[in-house]
Structures are given as structure tokens and as C-alpha cells.
């Protein structure tokens, strides 16, 4: 919600860029804050909602999504091959295919955000193994 809060944002994002020379092995920059994030930051008068959120390698992060080197390599190649404009990144606190996301005790707009996230996940069937 704020620059430097060490939290991973939740929402639906796009890949803005691929960085093969990242300090974290490989990285993909997300379009955080997106329009939804900016609208709610403005309403709440938060001037610095954060920026520079990446999906990257290594196993350490202060607010990005650290995948480890093997996983980021697979994701990086996949995004490159299909084209970043064809990729949505949906970040949720839990898997909404298993149970609804709980927006209680959070700002009122989180209910709307969780509805958007759950809608994105409805296209993907949970495989039971």
C-alpha cells in the first residue's frame, strides 16, 4: 500500500518488461501500481503507493515476488515466447479456487479487488492430485 512497506501487492497486473541482466538472475517488471491501485491510493490520499515490483530469481525479496532461479528461468522463457502482452499476473493471498478470499478487517475497496481476482481465477480449474 505504501512505498517501502515490504509487502507484495495483490491484484491483476501486466508484465511491463523483461530484464535478462537483473541482479536477481532474471526479472520481469509488473505494472504496479496499476489503475485500480492508483485510484484507491488517491482516494485514501496515499502519495507513494509503491513502485518497482518485479517477479525475479534468487530467494530473497523486500516486496517483490522471489521465485528462485530455476522457476524464474521457466517463467521468463514462457513470457518471452508467448509475448508479455499475452500474460496476466494475478496475485492473491490464497488460491480463490479453493475458498473465497476474505476481505474482512481490510479497507472497503478490498472486497471489490477480491471480486476481480476471483473472477480472473474462475477460468482455471483446480487440479486435485
C-alpha positions as CSV (number, residue, x, y, z in Angstrom):
1,X,0.0,0.0,0.0
2,X,3.0,2.3,0.6
3,X,6.5,2.6,-0.8
4,X,8.8,0.6,1.4
5,X,6.2,-1.4,3.3
6,X,7.8,-4.7,2.3
7,X,4.5,-6.1,1.2
8,X,3.7,-7.8,-2.1
9,X,0.7,-6.1,-3.8
10,X,-2.5,-8.0,-4.6
11,X,-4.3,-7.6,-7.9
12,X,-4.2,-8.2,-11.6
13,X,-1.1,-6.9,-13.4
14,X,0.7,-7.0,-16.7
15,X,4.4,-7.5,-17.4
16,X,6.0,-4.2,-18.5
17,X,9.4,-5.5,-19.2
18,X,11.8,-8.4,-19.1
19,X,15.3,-8.0,-17.7
20,X,17.8,-10.7,-18.6
21,X,20.6,-8.8,-16.7
22,X,18.9,-8.5,-13.4
23,X,20.8,-8.5,-10.1
24,X,18.3,-11.2,-9.1
25,X,19.3,-13.5,-12.0
26,X,16.3,-12.7,-14.3
27,X,13.3,-10.4,-13.6
28,X,10.0,-9.2,-15.0
29,X,8.6,-5.8,-14.1
30,X,4.9,-5.6,-13.2
31,X,2.8,-2.6,-14.0
32,X,2.3,-1.8,-10.3
33,X,0.7,0.4,-9.4
34,X,-2.0,-0.2,-11.9
35,X,-5.1,2.0,-12.5
36,X,-7.0,0.3,-9.6
37,X,-4.1,0.8,-7.2
38,X,-3.7,4.5,-8.2
39,X,-7.4,5.3,-7.8
40,X,-7.6,3.9,-4.3
41,X,-4.3,5.5,-3.3
42,X,-5.7,8.8,-4.4
43,X,-9.0,8.3,-2.6
44,X,-7.0,7.5,0.6
45,X,-4.6,10.3,0.0
46,X,-1.6,7.9,-0.1
47,X,1.0,9.8,-2.1
48,X,3.5,7.0,-2.6
49,X,1.7,3.7,-3.2
50,X,4.9,2.0,-4.2
51,X,6.6,1.0,-7.5
52,X,9.2,-1.3,-9.0
53,X,7.5,-4.6,-8.2
54,X,9.2,-7.5,-10.0
55,X,8.9,-11.2,-10.3
56,X,12.5,-12.3,-10.1
57,X,15.0,-15.1,-9.3
58,X,17.0,-15.6,-6.1
59,X,15.3,-16.4,-2.8
60,X,15.1,-13.0,-1.1
61,X,12.8,-10.0,-1.5
62,X,11.6,-6.9,0.3
63,X,8.2,-6.7,-1.5
64,X,8.7,-8.4,-4.9
65,X,7.9,-11.9,-5.8
66,X,11.1,-14.0,-5.5
67,X,10.7,-17.3,-7.3
68,X,14.2,-18.8,-7.2
69,X,16.4,-19.1,-10.2
70,X,15.0,-22.3,-11.7
71,X,11.4,-21.1,-11.6
72,X,12.1,-17.6,-12.9
73,X,14.0,-19.1,-15.8
74,X,11.0,-21.1,-16.8
75,X,8.6,-18.2,-16.3
76,X,10.9,-15.8,-18.1
77,X,11.2,-18.0,-21.2
78,X,7.5,-18.7,-21.2
79,X,6.6,-15.0,-21.1
80,X,9.2,-14.2,-23.8
81,X,7.8,-17.0,-26.0
82,X,4.1,-16.1,-25.7
83,X,4.7,-12.3,-25.6
84,X,4.4,-10.2,-22.5
85,X,1.2,-8.6,-23.8
86,X,-0.5,-12.0,-23.6
87,X,0.3,-12.5,-19.9
88,X,-1.8,-11.5,-16.9
89,X,-0.3,-11.8,-13.4
90,X,-2.9,-12.4,-10.8
91,X,-1.6,-12.0,-7.2
92,X,-3.8,-13.2,-4.4
93,X,-3.2,-14.0,-0.7
94,X,-4.6,-17.6,-1.2
95,X,-5.9,-19.7,-4.0
96,X,-9.5,-18.5,-4.6
97,X,-10.3,-21.7,-6.4
98,X,-10.2,-23.5,-3.0
99,X,-12.1,-20.9,-1.0
100,X,-13.3,-17.4,-1.3
101,X,-10.9,-14.6,-0.4
102,X,-11.6,-13.0,3.0
103,X,-11.7,-9.2,2.8
104,X,-12.8,-8.7,6.4
105,X,-10.8,-6.3,8.5
106,X,-9.3,-4.7,5.4
107,X,-10.2,-1.4,3.6
108,X,-13.6,-1.5,2.0
109,X,-12.2,-1.5,-1.6
110,X,-10.5,-4.8,-0.9
111,X,-13.9,-6.5,-1.4
112,X,-14.0,-5.1,-5.0
113,X,-10.4,-6.2,-5.6
114,X,-11.1,-9.7,-4.4
115,X,-14.1,-10.0,-6.6
116,X,-11.8,-9.0,-9.6
117,X,-9.2,-11.6,-8.5
118,X,-11.8,-14.3,-8.0
119,X,-13.3,-13.5,-11.5
120,X,-9.8,-14.0,-13.1
121,X,-9.3,-17.4,-11.4
122,X,-12.7,-18.8,-12.5
123,X,-11.2,-19.7,-15.8
124,X,-8.7,-22.1,-14.2
125,X,-9.8,-25.4,-12.8
126,X,-8.1,-26.6,-9.7
127,X,-6.5,-29.9,-10.3
128,X,-6.9,-32.4,-7.5
129,X,-4.0,-34.7,-7.0
